[in-house]
Amino acid sequence: MGSSGKRKKRTQKAASRRRSRLPLSAWWLVGGLAALLVVGAVGVSVIRGVQRVQQVVELDLPGWVLNGSEKVQAGYTVATSHAEELQYIPCYCSCGALGHTSVLDCFISGTDANGAPVYDKHASY
């Protein structure tokens, strides 16, 4: 094969590589979709955070819970919402001397005259 044949093959290979590349508009599309996914994920996270705050406020938790960390708020929210289940789970934080018999006792010490929970500060420490 002569030099013109080799040159022709190289030119064909280069043309083939150029054709297989994505056009610039496709890269913009891919970048735009990636940006939408990121914005969507952040939006979902914000919405979940707002829902969590609304749930905590709706439960009428005491101020020391509302001013506590997100973990403290979540703990008291779950304890209030799932008291039926938590009363059967034994506590392992050595609080038996305080009269606690279940995980629920670390969060709620009883109910008032209206049946509303009386919160115990034990789980907030």
GROMACS elastic network, one bead per residue, 0.5 to 0.9 nm:
[ bonds ]
;  ai    aj funct       b0    kb
    1     4     6  0.80490   500
    1     5     6  0.59314   500
    1     6     6  0.70921   500
    2     5     6  0.53433   500
    2     6     6  0.66236   500
    2     7     6  0.87989   500
    3     6     6  0.51543   500
    3     7     6  0.61105   500
    3     8     6  0.85534   500
    4     7     6  0.50269   500
    4     8     6  0.60982   500
    4     9     6  0.87436   500
    5     8     6  0.50760   500
    5     9     6  0.63655   500
    5    10     6  0.87662   500
    6     9     6  0.51805   500
    6    10     6  0.62817   500
    6    11     6  0.86496   500
    7    10     6  0.51550   500
    7    11     6  0.61878   500
    7    12     6  0.86479   500
    8    11     6  0.51276   500
    8    12     6  0.62192   500
    8    13     6  0.87180   500
    9    12     6  0.50553   500
    9    13     6  0.61845   500
    9    14     6  0.86392   500
   10    13     6  0.51129   500
   10    14     6  0.61780   500
   10    15     6  0.85870   500
   11    14     6  0.51421   500
   11    15     6  0.61527   500
   11    16     6  0.85680   500
   12    15     6  0.50969   500
   12    16     6  0.61104   500
   12    17     6  0.86801   500
   13    16     6  0.50236   500
   13    17     6  0.62372   500
   13    18     6  0.86973   500
   14    17     6  0.51404   500
   14    18     6  0.62836   500
   14    19     6  0.87301   500
   15    18     6  0.51319   500
   15    19     6  0.62684   500
   15    20     6  0.88128   500
   16    19     6  0.51852   500
   16    20     6  0.63839   500
   17    20     6  0.52467   500
   17    21     6  0.66508   500
   18    21     6  0.55833   500
   18    22     6  0.87813   500
   19    22     6  0.79847   500
   19    23     6  0.89636   500
   22    25     6  0.80729   500
   22    26     6  0.60970   500
   22    27     6  0.69918   500
   23    26     6  0.54365   500
   23    27     6  0.68416   500
   24    27     6  0.51802   500
   24    28     6  0.64237   500
   24    29     6  0.87523   500
   25    28     6  0.50500   500
   25    29     6  0.62705   500
   25    30     6  0.87563   500
   26    30     6  0.62137   500
   26    31     6  0.85578   500
   27    30     6  0.50302   500
   27    31     6  0.60375   500
   27    32     6  0.84116   500
   28    31     6  0.50605   500
   28    32     6  0.59590   500
   28    33     6  0.85381   500
   29    32     6  0.50527   500
   29    33     6  0.61653   500
   29    34     6  0.86098   500
   30    33     6  0.51939   500
   30    34     6  0.62273   500
   30    35     6  0.86747   500
   31    34     6  0.51033   500
   31    35     6  0.61973   500
   31    36     6  0.86631   500
   32    35     6  0.50698   500
   32    36     6  0.62019   500
   32    37     6  0.86995   500
   33    36     6  0.50368   500
   33    37     6  0.62748   500
   33    38     6  0.87673   500
   34    37     6  0.51465   500
   34    38     6  0.63970   500
   34    39     6  0.87370   500
   35    38     6  0.51593   500
   35    39     6  0.61642   500
   35    40     6  0.84678   500
   36    39     6  0.50908   500
   36    40     6  0.59161   500
   36    41     6  0.85147   500
   37    40     6  0.50259   500
   37    41     6  0.61366   500
   37    42     6  0.86585   500
   38    41     6  0.51606   500
   38    42     6  0.62749   500
   38    43     6  0.85510   500
   39    42     6  0.51679   500
   39    43     6  0.60499   500
   39    44     6  0.86578   500
   40    44     6  0.61710   500
   40    45     6  0.86037   500
   41    44     6  0.51952   500
   41    45     6  0.62679   500
   41    46     6  0.87299   500
   42    45     6  0.50728   500
   42    46     6  0.62421   500
   42    47     6  0.86724   500
   43    46     6  0.51276   500
   43    47     6  0.61821   500
   43    48     6  0.86257   500
   44    47     6  0.50769   500
   44    48     6  0.61437   500
   44    49     6  0.85771   500
   45    48     6  0.51735   500
   45    49     6  0.62148   500
   45    50     6  0.87396   500
   46    49     6  0.50295   500
   46    50     6  0.62555   500
   46    51     6  0.86470   500
   47    50     6  0.51201   500
   47    51     6  0.61865   500
   47    52     6  0.86059   500
   48    51     6  0.50316   500
   48    52     6  0.61169   500
   48    53     6  0.86637   500
   49    52     6  0.50568   500
   49    53     6  0.62673   500
   49    54     6  0.86300   500
   50    53     6  0.51218   500
   50    54     6  0.61442   500
   50    55     6  0.85789   500
   51    54     6  0.50377   500
   51    55     6  0.61112   500
   51    56     6  0.86610   500
   52    55     6  0.50867   500
   52    56     6  0.62636   500
   52    57     6  0.87059   500
   52    74     6  0.80349   500
   52    77     6  0.89939   500
   53    56     6  0.51325   500
   53    57     6  0.62166   500
   53    58     6  0.85935   500
   53    73     6  0.87657   500
   54    57     6  0.51649   500
   54    58     6  0.60589   500
   54    59     6  0.87551   500
   55    58     6  0.51268   500
   55    59     6  0.64522   500
   55    77     6  0.75771   500
   56    59     6  0.54564   500
   56    60     6  0.71407   500
   56    61     6  0.67715   500
   56    66     6  0.75880   500
   56    73     6  0.68311   500
   56    74     6  0.77681   500
   56    76     6  0.84318   500
   56    77     6  0.60449   500
   57    60     6  0.55676   500
   57    61     6  0.67344   500
   57    66     6  0.78974   500
   58    61     6  0.80139   500
   59    77     6  0.73539   500
   59    80     6  0.78569   500
   59    81     6  0.86927   500
   60    63     6  0.89237   500
   61    64     6  0.82871   500
   61    65     6  0.63147   500
   61    66     6  0.66614   500
   61    73     6  0.85344   500
   61    76     6  0.78899   500
   61    77     6  0.81192   500
   61   119     6  0.80803   500
   62    65     6  0.54998   500
   62    66     6  0.64819   500
   62    67     6  0.88003   500
   62   119     6  0.76520   500
   63    67     6  0.59409   500
   63    68     6  0.82998   500
   64    67     6  0.51749   500
   64    68     6  0.59990   500
   64   121     6  0.83666   500
   64   124     6  0.85090   500
   65    69     6  0.78742   500
   65    72     6  0.64582   500
   65    73     6  0.57032   500
   65    76     6  0.74743   500
   65   121     6  0.84545   500
   65   124     6  0.73627   500
   66    69     6  0.79496   500
   66    70     6  0.86224   500
   66    72     6  0.83585   500
   66    73     6  0.62677   500
   67    70     6  0.89043   500
   67    73     6  0.83349   500
   68    71     6  0.79308   500
   68    72     6  0.58019   500
   68    73     6  0.64669   500
   68   124     6  0.75933   500
   69    72     6  0.52087   500
   69    73     6  0.63580   500
   69    74     6  0.86167   500
   69   124     6  0.88222   500
   70    73     6  0.50959   500
   70    74     6  0.60457   500
   70    75     6  0.85255   500
   71    74     6  0.50245   500
   71    75     6  0.60112   500
   71    76     6  0.86622   500
   71   124     6  0.89332   500
   72    75     6  0.50817   500
   72    76     6  0.63001   500
   72    77     6  0.84908   500
   72   123     6  0.75695   500
   72   124     6  0.57380   500
   72   125     6  0.85691   500
   73    76     6  0.53975   500
   73    77     6  0.60429   500
   73    78     6  0.86024   500
   73   124     6  0.87168   500
   74    77     6  0.50158   500
   74    78     6  0.60715   500
   74    79     6  0.84537   500
   75    78     6  0.52603   500
   75    79     6  0.60437   500
   75    80     6  0.85564   500
   75   107     6  0.80655   500
   75   123     6  0.79742   500
   75   124     6  0.85124   500
   76    80     6  0.59941   500
   76    81     6  0.84092   500
   76   107     6  0.63037   500
   76   108     6  0.84220   500
   76   119     6  0.84145   500
   76   123     6  0.81543   500
   76   124     6  0.85184   500
   77    80     6  0.52526   500
   77    81     6  0.60649   500
   77    82     6  0.84512   500
   78    81     6  0.50290   500
   78    82     6  0.57517   500
   78    83     6  0.79476   500
   79    82     6  0.52687   500
   79    83     6  0.54179   500
   79    84     6  0.89699   500
   79    85     6  0.88867   500
   79    86     6  0.69429   500
   79   103     6  0.84258   500
   79   104     6  0.63447   500
   79   107     6  0.65331   500
   79   108     6  0.77090   500
   80    83     6  0.54685   500
   80    84     6  0.89862   500
   80   104     6  0.85230   500
   80   107     6  0.81292   500
   80   108     6  0.77576   500
   80   117     6  0.77051   500
   81    84     6  0.83501   500
   82    85     6  0.55633   500
   82    86     6  0.62882   500
   82    87     6  0.88309   500
   82   104     6  0.88574   500
   83    86     6  0.51066   500
   83    87     6  0.61438   500
   83   104     6  0.63094   500
   83   108     6  0.85851   500
   84    87     6  0.58429   500
   84    88     6  0.77416   500
   84   104     6  0.87466   500
   85    88     6  0.59294   500
   85    89     6  0.72742   500
   85   104     6  0.86017   500
   86    89     6  0.52322   500
   86    90     6  0.82178   500
   86   102     6  0.68768   500
   86   103     6  0.57684   500
   86   104     6  0.51451   500
   86   105     6  0.87185   500
   87    90     6  0.77526   500
   87   101     6  0.80930   500
   87   102     6  0.54084   500
   87   103     6  0.64888   500
   87   104     6  0.52777   500
   87   105     6  0.76335   500
   88   101     6  0.88235   500
   88   102     6  0.63610   500
   88   103     6  0.79230   500
   88   104     6  0.83473   500
   89   101     6  0.86160   500
   89   102     6  0.54585   500
   89   103     6  0.58340   500
   89   104     6  0.78664   500
   90   100     6  0.89391   500
   90   101     6  0.63278   500
   90   103     6  0.57978   500
   90   104     6  0.87263   500
   91    94     6  0.74215   500
   91    95     6  0.75101   500
   91    96     6  0.79876   500
   91   100     6  0.75223   500
   91   101     6  0.65787   500
   91   104     6  0.82451   500
   91   105     6  0.83612   500
   91   106     6  0.80253   500
   92    95     6  0.75748   500
   92    96     6  0.86209   500
   92   102     6  0.85851   500
   92   103     6  0.80772   500
   93    96     6  0.81521   500
   93   103     6  0.89309   500
   94    97     6  0.73078   500
   94    98     6  0.87887   500
   94   100     6  0.89006   500
   95    98     6  0.53690   500
   95    99     6  0.70738   500
   95   100     6  0.59045   500
   95   101     6  0.82990   500
   95   106     6  0.79806   500
   95   122     6  0.88547   500
   96    99     6  0.50803   500
   96   101     6  0.63386   500
   96   102     6  0.88270   500
   97   100     6  0.72176   500
   99   105     6  0.82698   500
  100   103     6  0.77173   500
  100   104     6  0.82671   500
  100   105     6  0.52113   500
  100   106     6  0.67821   500
  100   109     6  0.85613   500
  101   104     6  0.81807   500
  101   105     6  0.65880   500
  101   106     6  0.88871   500
  102   105     6  0.54990   500
  102   106     6  0.74138   500
  103   106     6  0.55300   500
  103   107     6  0.73204   500
  104   107     6  0.54457   500
  104   108     6  0.58781   500
  104   109     6  0.79287   500
  105   108     6  0.51588   500
  105   109     6  0.54087   500
  105   110     6  0.80186   500
  105   119     6  0.89657   500
  105   120     6  0.75496   500
  105   122     6  0.86934   500
  106   109     6  0.72821   500
  106   119     6  0.86126   500
  106   120     6  0.63122   500
  106   121     6  0.75963   500
  106   122     6  0.54359   500
  106   123     6  0.53128   500
  106   124     6  0.88333   500
  107   118     6  0.86668   500
  107   119     6  0.57736   500
  107   120     6  0.50535   500
  107   121     6  0.67945   500
  107   122     6  0.65986   500
  107   123     6  0.56171   500
  107   124     6  0.80951   500
  108   111     6  0.79693   500
  108   117     6  0.62980   500
  108   118     6  0.56516   500
  108   120     6  0.51253   500
  108   121     6  0.84540   500
  109   117     6  0.75895   500
  109   118     6  0.57024   500
  109   119     6  0.58503   500
  109   120     6  0.54690   500
  110   115     6  0.87462   500
  110   116     6  0.84484   500
  110   117     6  0.58944   500
  110   118     6  0.52869   500
  110   119     6  0.74816   500
  110   120     6  0.86627   500
  111   114     6  0.75748   500
  111   115     6  0.51482   500
  111   116     6  0.52522   500
  111   118     6  0.50976   500
  111   119     6  0.85009   500
  112   115     6  0.52251   500
  112   116     6  0.54994   500
  112   117     6  0.63912   500
  112   118     6  0.62519   500
  113   116     6  0.74715   500
  114   117     6  0.88828   500
  115   118     6  0.89201   500
  119   122     6  0.88851   500
  120   123     6  0.72034   500
  120   124     6  0.83369   500
  121   124     6  0.53624   500
  121   125     6  0.72479   500
  122   125     6  0.61368   500
